[in-house]
Amino acid sequence: ETLRQVYFAGVRSLVIIVTGGFFVGLVLTLQTYDTLSRFGAADAVSTVLALSLFRELGPVLTTLLFAGRAGTSITAEIGLMRATEQLDALDLMAIDPMERIVQPRLLAGVLAVPALVLVFNVCAILGGLVFAVFLMGADPIAFWGNMQATVELWRDFGHGMLKAVAFGFIASWLAVYFGWTARPTSEGVALATTQTVIATAITVLILDFVLSAFML
């Protein structure tokens, strides 16, 4: 069941993650180059791109996309189970709904979100590389060299992955919670899916600030 949920939450979210990551890389590189070139620091584009992605944008944006794609589906699924009394049926069959329904989805979020963050970051860097090399005329070797010289494995990449694990748990927990507590009507399920996205976005942004301040 956990593997099925990882596939549902992770693999089926790849299209939006790949597309979103690539275009975020394009836009971020465009804006960064335009700003830094005014100060003669255009060579630092790859550094700003990598640090922005690894520390902040990668985990945050990936989790928001995850909440919109997988989180709402989890909420709707559990909400419909509640509405159709499937959860009560599990109790009657002496099957623990927490173990059968909740646990696999929480674990799937913790596993899927960090993997999706990796994919998002890679696609964003590739998008930035495409823009820098083909539109700015940058040297690809210098692009990679500047990035490797400034990015620290644990301080930058590692901290970002810790955020991804925390965000994955929070996003999955909120999706399960709002589905579990949804009113057993179609309107109740629809409201719960909306609440999932809003609550996840606010919580992730607040938690991102707290973790960033703690990790400095």
N, C-alpha and C positions, 0 to 999 in steps of 0.2 A: 504493500500500500504506500509506503514511504517513497519507493522508487517511482511509482505511478504519479505521485504528487510532485516529485522533483521534475519529472518529464512535463507534467501539466503546467507547473509554475515557471520552470526554467527553459526547457527546450522550446516550448511553444511561445515563449516571449522573445526568442532570439531575433526575429525579424524587426520588431520595433526597437530593440536594443541596438542592433547593428546599424539600422538606419539613423536612429537618433544620435548615436555616438559619432558616426561619420560626419553628420552635418554640424554637430556641436563643435567638432574639431575644426571644420572649415570656418565657421563663424568666429570662434575664439581666436584662431590664427589671424583671420582678417582684421579683427578689431585690435588685437595685440600689435600686429605689425604696423597698423596705421598710427597707433599711439607711440610706440617705441621709436619708429623711424623719425619722428619729430625731434627726438633727443639723440639721434645717432646711435641707437642701441638696438637696431633691428636684429642683430645676431642673437639677442637674448630671447627671441620668439619661442624657440623650442623649450627653453628653460621654463618660461612662464606657462606655456601650454602643459608641460608635464607636471609641474608642481600644482597647478590649478586642478588638473584632473585627478591626480593621485590623492591629494589631500582633501579636496572638497567636492568638486563637480561630479566626479565619477560616482562615489557612493551616494550622494544626494539625488542626482538626476536619475540614476538607475533605480533607486528605491521608489521614486515617484512614478516612474514608468511601470515598475513592477506592481505598485499599488493600483494603478489605473487598469492594467491588463489582468494580472493574476489575483490581486487582492479583492477586486470587485467580484470576480468569478467565485472565489472561495466564499465570500459573504453570501452571495446569491444561492450557492449550492447548499450551504448549511441552513440558510433561511428557508429554503424550500423543503429541506428535510424536516425542519421544525413545523412548517405549515402542513405538510402531509403526514405528520406524526411518525415519521421514520425513526426519529430519535427515541420516541416512546417505545416503538417496537423493539429497538435494540435493548432497552432496559428489560422488556418482558422476556427477551431471549437470553437474559443474563450476560449480555455483552456490554462492556463498559464503553459508553460513547466517547469519553475523554480519551481512552486509549485507541479506540477505533477511528475516531473522526478528528479529534483535536491534535493529538500528538504527531501523527504523520505530516499534517499541514504545517505545524510549527517547525518541525525538523526540516521539511522541504524548503521553507523560507530561509532558514539559517544556512542551508547548503547551496541553494540556488542563487541567492542575491550576491554573495561574494564571487561566484563564477560569472554571473552576468556583469558585475563590475569590471572584472578582468576583460571580458569581451568588449564592453563599452569603452574602456580606456584604450585598448588596442585599436579599435575602429576610429576613435577620436584622434589618436596620434597619427594614424594613417591618413585621415582626412586633413590634418594639419600639414603633414608631409607633402601630400598632393598639392595643396595650395601653395606651400612655401617653395617647392621645387619648380612646379610648372607655371605658376602665376607670378611668383616673386623672383624666380631665377636663383633661388638659394642653392648652396652647395649641400647635397644630401649628407655627405660625410661630416661637414661642419654642423649640420642640423642635429645629427645623432651624437656627435662628439660633445657639443655643448650640453645636451640633455644628460648624457652619461656622467659628465663631469660635475654636475650640480645636484642630481637626484640621489638621495641617500636611501638605501634599501629599507632600513627599519623606520627611520624618522618620517620619511615621506610615503613610501609604498606600504610599509607594514602598518602604520597608523591608519592609512586609508582602508586597508583590509579589515582591521579591527572595527572600524566604523561600519563597514559593510555587514559584518556578522551581527552587530547590534541592531542596525537598521532592518536587516532581514527578519530578525526575531520580532521586533516591534511591529513591522508591517504585517507579518503573518498573524501575530497575536491580536492585533486590532481587527483584522479581517475576520478571524474566527469569532472574536468577541461580539462584533456587531451582527454577524450571522446568527450566533447562538441566542442573542437577546432580541432579535427582530420579531416584530409582531407577526403572527401567523396569517398574514394576508398578502396579496400581491403589492398593495401600497406599502405595507410594512417592510417587505423585502427590498423594494425600490428605494425607500428612504434609508435603509441600512447600508446599501451599496454606496449611496452618496455620502453618508456619514463616514464610511470607511476611508474614502479618498481624502475628505477634508481633515479628519483626525490624523491620518497618516502624514499628510503634508505638514501640518502644524507641529506634530510631535517630532518628526524627523528634523525639521529646521531648528527647533529648540534644542534637541539632543545633539545636533551637529555643533551648535555653538558651545554647549557644555563640554563635549568631548574635545573640541578644538582647544578650548581654554585649558582643559586639564592636561592635554598632551604637549603643550608648549614647553 
